[in-house]
């Protein structure tokens, strides 16, 4: 006798004969003789009694067909078979429609989910085919019922769900010094240790490109200046030896000679060692510049992930005060300022200046001149962004200015905002670690559901009960994913688990990665704090102190729960200020269908990113900083503060420095500055006009606004989804 039924998605439910009756009845009503309740009951009884204790839906439907064919109503069997076929077609219809949209290169939220990917190219189409067919598999077979229900109802979003079955991790900060010193094996190729700056630059590119194919998130280098500095000196020595070979002189006393900086100067009037030294220095600076130029060029042209997507790369620098480190920084900034190709702004790597008092920020600091250059470059090229090593939560008790390896104790971040530093299961550092996976909670939906509660205090209490429940669901889902990821074998990630991830060096290819990945983080994200506060209080945190205090209470509660989960589940849980791109409109669309258009909440087609003040809210940079700053200490998984400025920032680097000063004043962790930049897609002409329609040089009307989408730049807004385009058009200048 049938007791339970295995559904198509793998769930096991109780046997319900009424569903079989309904299906047979529908088939009978399509025939001339109509329904026959006696026959229906007879067939159902026979199937129920003779069937196994547990059967699948398909097995039961096969039995119905057999019983109908044995009955006098064979015409019903034909209708029933046709009905099954129609249902199967209907189930496949959604996939068919999605595939057709991909095939026809339609611009929609599916094909424009990731602005860094060209979904119209053959490789991009293949990735979208794979992505859209993998997600249902994850829902049906890898998620728990409660997680699946939370996803389907629009309460949570599992990021990079299409990569879930691969067991891949999100991101990592590359210990590039290991690779440059020892080399690595990537696929069928092998890299020897680097000796020259050119080689070091290329290996840095290859490292990130290779790891990108092993992971589903971004790649970063935490101390680009420190890692490449030794190869400036080795290249200098090589140039001195070239002079020795040409002149026959012994100039070995110049090899390790100390000097404050590598600067290009004329050889006029110089003789002897001074002339040889300056010539070698000039040649070295030229080589470093070319190496940095090649690095940036490669990071914008080398494609990963099936040849479709440039590496989502970031580099951190600014605190190496050695002559060699300063040379790396200076030439990197100079080539960034010049642009790539025909002078275009480089999209990658996302560059991040490490702001540190006494080192790279204040007048009199050794690298203050390079900080000023960084502000100048940002004013033209959007990068570098700025990470605040002086923020109270970004400091390390072991950092010392005289430590040649102090970079180990400096916070480094990913370009979009991912941050790792604190570590319950190993060394406190950013290096060799990253996020494992993260999931975002739709706190707006939770707040909307509480709006019918009239009493304000009871409404907020109801919200926190809902939030607490969803935090528990999210934590369990992240733990489930961790338990799945930890079963991966080392050989599945040949570079990541040999040279990059902390503690992985001693693992064998057939070992699992379980013993080392717990140094990574599990991120709990959130979106739409502003809309959530409007639902609960009537105003967002930018316009109301009451709302601000509630916002801090909400995110503070999430932070406390993350700490609790860390103890309970023994993982590094953190709260992430989610960088929503495809998600920015996904939650909103679902909530609109459920609750309609609510003023200040669902009246836009996007939710405000994480804890930001709404993009359309007019306020000063100082006010925005004062409101958003306290959230940075609470969101240790990652955050960003940004300001929109007007005019041609190219001529106003002081405006950039003023924003960085706000970081210092308000204890902000990470910051970027947005400004208007138009680019002609034909000739590459750029300017800051408010509404450029036609290129003044080539008269092309193919003009694009270069803009930051979540934390990174996108070369064309053609790849932005509708929600992010709407948000872009709503952005106002902060002044």
Buried (B, 14 or more C-beta within 10 A) or exposed (E): EBEEBBEEBEEEEEBEBEEBBEBBBBBBEBBEEEBBEEBBEEBBEBBBEEBEEEBEBEBBBEBBBBBBBEBEBEBBBBBBBEBBEEEEEEEEEEEEEBBEBBEEEEBEBBBBBBBBBBBBBEBBBBBBBEBBEBBEBBBBEBBEEEBBEBBEEBBBBBBBBBBBEBBBBBBBBBBBBBBBEEBBEBEEEEBEEBBBBBBBBBBBBBBBBBBBBBBBBBBBBBBBBBBBBBBBBBBBBBBBBEBBEEEEEEBEEBBEEEEEEBBEEEEEEBEEEEBBBBBBBBBBBEBBBBBBBBBBBBBBEBBBBBEBBBBBBBBBBBBBBBBBBBBBBBBBBBBBBBBBEEEBBBBBBBBBBBBBEBBBBEEEBBBBBBBBBBBBBBBBBBBBBBBBBBBEBBBBEEBEEEEEEBBBBBBBBBBBBBBBBEBBBBBBBBBBBBBBBBBBBBBBBBBBBBBEBEEEEEBBEBBBEBBEBBBEBBBBBBBBBBEBBBEBBBEBBBBBBBBBBBBBEEBEEEBBBBEBBBBBBBBBBBBBBBBBBBBBBBBBBBBBEBBBEBBBEBBBBBBEBBBEBBEEBEBBBBBBBBBBBBBBBBBBBBBBEEBEEBEBBBEBBBBBBBBBBBBEBEBEBBBBBBBBBBBBBBBBBBBBBBBBBBBBBBEBBEBBBBBBBBBBEBBBBBBBBBBBBBBBBBBBBBBBEEEBEEBEEEEEEEBBBBBBBBBBBBBBBBBBBBBBBBBBEBBEBBE
